[in-house]
Amino acid sequence: MAYAQDPVADLNGYVTLSSGYWKHGLAQSDGAALQFGIDYQHYTGFFAYARATNVDYPQNYDGQSRDVEASAYVGYHNRRGHWSWTASMGRYVYPDTDGYDYGEVSASVGFRDRIFYTASFNDDYYVRGDSALNQEIAVAFPLPGDFEVGGAVGYFSIDGGGPGLNHRERRVS
């Protein structure tokens, strides 16, 4: 006899220590990064998360330095056959600073949980008044023992004369 399972939601917390923190191909810390976070995943596909990490940004023209980055996201994830997609929107906040916070929207599509394309956009990147777009293609391959190896290549551009930046990433987790 088979029993139907009740739909469940997951709430998880984590602490991560890494050798650095990179976002959109740019180093956000000069060394080790400590992250604290909490994730919520509803069985319908809705998700939310919040996290905080140390960052190392130099003092700016206004004398403000940014030492902590906090972010919160909400979104929706779905899967049909071999394909998956995610849409989300979030906010990055830098406590004890004025004007550096910004919002971001992103979308991702994946095939067989191995190949992913992601694009993220914000309309006021770091109080510059310019929009920014990050695009990335990533691959992930499972290894025995709950390990994974992967990598990504992307392009980050800032409108209004800002630099374009190609970036690569290699991961083993």
CORQUI-V901375 format. One record per residue. N is the residue number from 1. PHI is phi in whole degrees, 0 to 359 (* if undefined). OMEGA is omega in whole degrees, 0 to 359 (none if undefined). Layout:
BEGIN
N & PHI & OMEGA
N & PHI & OMEGA
END
This chain:
BEGIN
1 & * & 179
2 & 257 & 178
3 & 249 & 176
4 & 287 & 178
5 & 269 & 175
6 & 289 & 174
7 & 299 & 181
8 & 234 & 173
9 & 241 & 181
10 & 244 & 173
11 & 233 & 183
12 & 226 & 173
13 & 243 & 180
14 & 207 & 171
15 & 229 & 182
16 & 231 & 172
17 & 246 & 181
18 & 229 & 181
19 & 285 & 179
20 & 179 & 179
21 & 231 & 180
22 & 239 & 177
23 & 218 & 180
24 & 56 & 178
25 & 81 & 181
26 & 245 & 177
27 & 292 & 179
28 & 255 & 179
29 & 219 & 180
30 & 273 & 182
31 & 193 & 184
32 & 301 & 178
33 & 236 & 178
34 & 247 & 181
35 & 241 & 173
36 & 239 & 180
37 & 205 & 175
38 & 219 & 182
39 & 237 & 174
40 & 233 & 179
41 & 231 & 178
42 & 269 & 183
43 & 297 & 179
44 & 282 & 181
45 & 113 & 177
46 & 292 & 175
47 & 216 & 175
48 & 210 & 173
49 & 208 & 176
50 & 220 & 178
51 & 205 & 176
52 & 220 & 179
53 & 212 & 175
54 & 281 & 176
55 & 226 & 180
56 & 232 & 175
57 & 255 & 178
58 & 293 & 175
59 & 298 & 180
60 & 264 & 181
61 & 306 & 182
62 & 266 & 178
63 & 82 & 181
64 & 270 & 171
65 & 249 & 180
66 & 249 & 183
67 & 248 & 182
68 & 228 & 172
69 & 242 & 175
70 & 243 & 178
71 & 219 & 177
72 & 219 & 181
73 & 228 & 167
74 & 229 & 180
75 & 187 & 182
76 & 219 & 180
77 & 232 & 178
78 & 216 & 182
79 & 220 & 174
80 & 223 & 181
81 & 62 & 181
82 & 275 & 186
83 & 256 & 174
84 & 222 & 176
85 & 213 & 180
86 & 220 & 172
87 & 230 & 182
88 & 208 & 172
89 & 219 & 185
90 & 211 & 181
91 & 222 & 174
92 & 255 & 184
93 & 232 & 177
94 & 241 & 184
95 & 304 & 178
96 & 63 & 173
97 & 233 & 181
98 & 236 & 172
99 & 96 & 182
100 & 267 & 180
101 & 293 & 177
102 & 207 & 177
103 & 258 & 181
104 & 213 & 172
105 & 244 & 180
106 & 213 & 177
107 & 217 & 182
108 & 217 & 173
109 & 230 & 182
110 & 228 & 177
111 & 237 & 178
112 & 55 & 182
113 & 54 & 181
114 & 234 & 182
115 & 234 & 185
116 & 223 & 169
117 & 240 & 181
118 & 227 & 173
119 & 230 & 176
120 & 228 & 186
121 & 222 & 168
122 & 222 & 188
123 & 263 & 178
124 & 211 & 187
125 & 285 & 177
126 & 47 & 174
127 & 59 & 180
128 & 273 & 184
129 & 80 & 180
130 & 249 & 177
131 & 275 & 180
132 & 224 & 179
133 & 229 & 174
134 & 243 & 176
135 & 234 & 185
136 & 210 & 171
137 & 244 & 184
138 & 231 & 174
139 & 231 & 179
140 & 217 & 180
141 & 231 & 181
142 & 286 & 174
143 & 236 & 178
144 & 300 & 175
145 & 76 & 179
146 & 59 & 174
147 & 254 & 180
148 & 214 & 173
149 & 239 & 183
150 & 197 & 179
151 & 196 & 181
152 & 210 & 172
153 & 226 & 184
154 & 207 & 178
155 & 221 & 181
156 & 244 & 181
157 & 228 & 178
158 & 242 & 178
159 & 292 & 177
160 & 77 & 177
161 & 90 & 178
162 & 290 & 183
163 & 286 & 169
164 & 265 & 185
165 & 223 & 170
166 & 277 & 178
167 & 218 & 178
168 & 228 & 179
169 & 213 & 173
170 & 238 & 183
171 & 225 & 166
172 & 226 & 180
173 & 221 & none
END
